[in-house]
Amino acid sequence: MFSMVYSGSLVAQPQGHEHVVTPPAGKPESEGARIVSGFKFKPLNFVPPKVERVVLENGMVVYLLEDHDLPLFNITARVRTGAVYEPPEKAGLASMTGYVMRSGGTMSMPADKMNEELEFMAASVETSIDRESGSVNLSALKKDIDKGLKIFADVIMNPAFPEEKIRMRKDEVIESIRRENDNPSQIAHREFRRVLYDSKHPYSRKIEGTLETIEKITREDMISFHKNYFRPNNSIFGISGDFNKDEIIRKLNAVFSGWKKEEVCFPEVPKVESRFEKSVYYVYKDINQANVIMGHLGIQRRSPDYFPVMLMNFILGGGSFTARIPGRIRSDEGLAYSAYSAFQTARDLGIFFVACQTKSESTNRAISIALEELEKICKTPVDKEELVQAKETFVNQFIFRFTTSASIVAQKVDIEYEGLPLNYLETYLENVQVVTQNDIQRVARKYLHPDKIRILVVGDREKFDKPLDSFGKVNVIELK
Amino acid sequence: MNKKTLSSIFLVITSIALFTGGSSANSLKLDVKEHVLKNGLKLLMLEKHDVPIVCLRVNYKVGSVDERPGITGVSHLFEHMMFKGTKIFGTKDYTAEKPLLDKEDDLVTKLSNERDKGESADKKRIESLEKELEEVRKKLRELVVKDEVFSLYLRHGASGLNAATSTDGTYYFCDLPANKLELWAFIESDRMKNLVLREFYSERDVVMEERRLRTENSPMGLLVEQLNAVTFIAHPYRWPTIGWRSDVQNITKTDTEEYFKRYYAPNNAVIIIVGDFNPDETVKLVEKYFGDIPSQPAPPKVKTVEPEQRGERRVEIEFESNPFIAISYHIPAIGHPDLYALDILSSLLSDGRTSRLYKSLIEEKRIAVMAHAYNDISKYPDAFTFIAVPRAPHTVAEIESAFYEEVEKIKKSPPSDWEVQKIKNQLEADFIRDLNSASGLANEIGEFEVLSDWRYINTFMDKLSQVTAEDVVRVANKYLAKNNRTVAMLVKKENNQKIKETKETNSAKKPALAH
């Protein structure tokens, strides 16, 4: 039926494995599917362009991919840092540093001047620090590579962190914290993270910080946070676009000439404590639609079970309307516009959750369906056909990871940053193919715990179809 | 359509197959090949062979502007129904299913008539009808192949599989590996020919949930809905694309079927293909699958013209949220020469950290955390809109006067050459960047074809380069005038438990879908 083969070698396959998707076990259920099963599709011939990896003298790892189709240039730096390394009493420090690095200009170029220069040449330099990584990006036209690179390097090495820009950013963050409770889904996600992780673990915090911690952050904190992490030996670069490799390496060496290798010290991040507990949380908000999140701790990005878990989740609730949870909550019963499950992976244990929004009057019904589906996928092996559907989707969508040279390079940078095998893309299809029905059931049982799940609901429980405490004792969270 | 889409249109020198033409920047055009079938179906093709994918769009020239009070939201509901299958997809046996679907409709009508009697309704009759309906639905569920169109596309590698409805058009998106073109032609032509409205009532409920999510419980969604309802007093742009709550709840299958026949005809549709394909073979393929679909009489144009506004309008929305402000001004429809200067004006006001509103409202006065201007270009005259988020303790009133102050400055003295050139540079670069994406190009070609003509893209830069600083002053004076504006403010509601009681009683009475 689906005889799609990437002509043996969508990606370089040293062992020469053939990636043929097993035809579906069952017969096509509809007349349309039967006709489609007779279609012959030509093999897709595509060899992804080869990305080069070089290490410069100062320790910078650089991925390069020349692409001369359009006069464009992109460079991105991935820096090992993140909100996990900030002290709890200064929560928000990493994120603030990541923002003001750019918004505050550099020692030699004030922010206004930088804004004018970049915007006039339609280029951009943007910076950010997230929970577990930092990044700096430059996008410029080919003709502006030199000017752009200079600013890019200057922002990485010499940000000025002027007081007035720090104040401005603090005020913006304070306003956005003030507004968090206007958005039911934002409340739900924030509170869910807070109840899921131990309050001492940095994963339990918002990376934006709180009204109290933000005011404690000083300019000196930001300068030293930046100085500690933004080092050549702590960064991975990705370059794509209309450039010449040798020339660009010369240019990189020139603009980063003053940037020295330095040992980076990382504060210890405690291990996520594995705690599973059945519990129910409720946040009152005057809305006519309940916002539900339920779940528990998930997996690490580097989990050896990553592929079977992703396929399992596709079948359970990640694979759009065709997956089980949205299939029942949305498609069968019309209870929600959005209903899905997801594994958010992180360096340590991430989050597994099911989310949906449903009118107050069907809140318990929707939660019950999700719980039933979690139990079902643990108890009963998935159909062969469901697994084939999931695998074919992963395999046939693979080509869309290669649509632009910038996205190809970004993936290579990401793979090395996450500590995944450097041949991750080359082995991706095989890793999908080898997953069996037994694997799916094994990982469902190992990583899903419907009996020890946390259920959090934002809404107006007076209108719910059944009392929320039918799922357990309700802990009420008061909004400040 | 907002400026974001527009800003991606530009002309550029490049060697790839996307373009024809010579060496000067303004002489290059998107090399779109056009083919029209006998039944009026238009095919727009742009080759881009770097990656073996095809980005496919089927756009219908119908949106909420074509609706009428009573069925507002029908275009969008129909967009959802398009994924529910046809006579051959999504069903194990259509001949067995058809009488059951008819029976379901009949029972739903009877039930709704009985319930409408209110106090005097026959409760026993309602109960027995409900029971009967549940029986029918049980049988129907056994015949359905769940979301088959969606799952077939996915397993063949579809990416970006989605659909969208706007005031002016309905858009179906599907990117596929290049070898799957025939699968797409088969499914899409079948959807145009043989659509079946199955799972209609549950999907109507899904749309109600979408409305609660995007509008009723979202401050920004509510603000925009109310703003439009006051900006337009006659023209259909005044109702929301998702539809008014009571209309969505009561749309019938008959309303939807009539709509389908009239607007989902080949002569009201356009197909866009961007990517790695052979145009001649593709024309043959499209002829083979879509060629036999009969055309329909041309759908009627919207005749209602929004009367000239005779003074400022103001609307206040109470909601449990921090404040927002939006101000709109009427502008002309696509094709009017003033729109290019208005594009520059909106960029001048709010694109980037060197824009006027960013520097003044956010950086200097520090009264806002977001301030943006949008030039919404549509098929019929739409609006130029300003939206801002105040920073406490600053008020929407402060934002309003600061915004007028900036507008007055532009009305009195032209923007600098540097500013105008910066904006032109950015629009040019945005266009080059967008050429990277076959998907983005397919969207743009399709969107402009729905509004008027995809060639808008090829003339855009020429037109834009002719705009002078004085033109910007002129259009600011002409359109951003007090008597042409509507001001909407969302203000925090007192947290009163009693207010909320009245809001949902209506919907609570409606039949819940049988579990």
Interface residues (C-beta under 8 A of the other chain):
Chain A: F2 M4 E29 S30 E31 G32 A33 I35 V36 F39 F41 K42 P43 L44 N45 F46 D69 L70 P71 L72 S103 A111 N115 E116 E119 F120 M121 A122 A123 S139 L141 M168 D171 E172 E175 S176 R178 R179 D182 N183 P184 K285 D286 I287 N288 Q289 G319 S320 F321 T322 G327 R330 S331 D332 E333 G334 L335 A336 Y337 S338 Q357 T358 K359 S360 E361 S362 R365 V388 Q389 E392 T393 V395 N396 Q397 F398 I399 F400 F402 T403 T404 A406 D460 K463
Chain B: V12 I13 T14 S15 I16 D50 V51 P52 I53 F83 G85 T86 K87 I88 F89 G90 T91 K92 Y94 R141 V145 K146 D147 E148 F150 S151 L152 L154 R155 H156 G157 A158 S159 L161 D175 P177 A178 N179 K180 E182 L183 F186 I187 D190 E199 Y201 S202 E203 R204 D205 V206 V207 M208 E209 E210 R212 L213 E216 N217 S218 P219 E320 S321 N322 G352 R353 T354 E363 R366 V369 V389 R391 A392 W418 Q421 K422 N425 Q426 E428 A429 D430 I432 R433 L435 N436 S437 A438 S439 N495 Q497 K500 K503 E504 S507 A508 A512 L513 H515
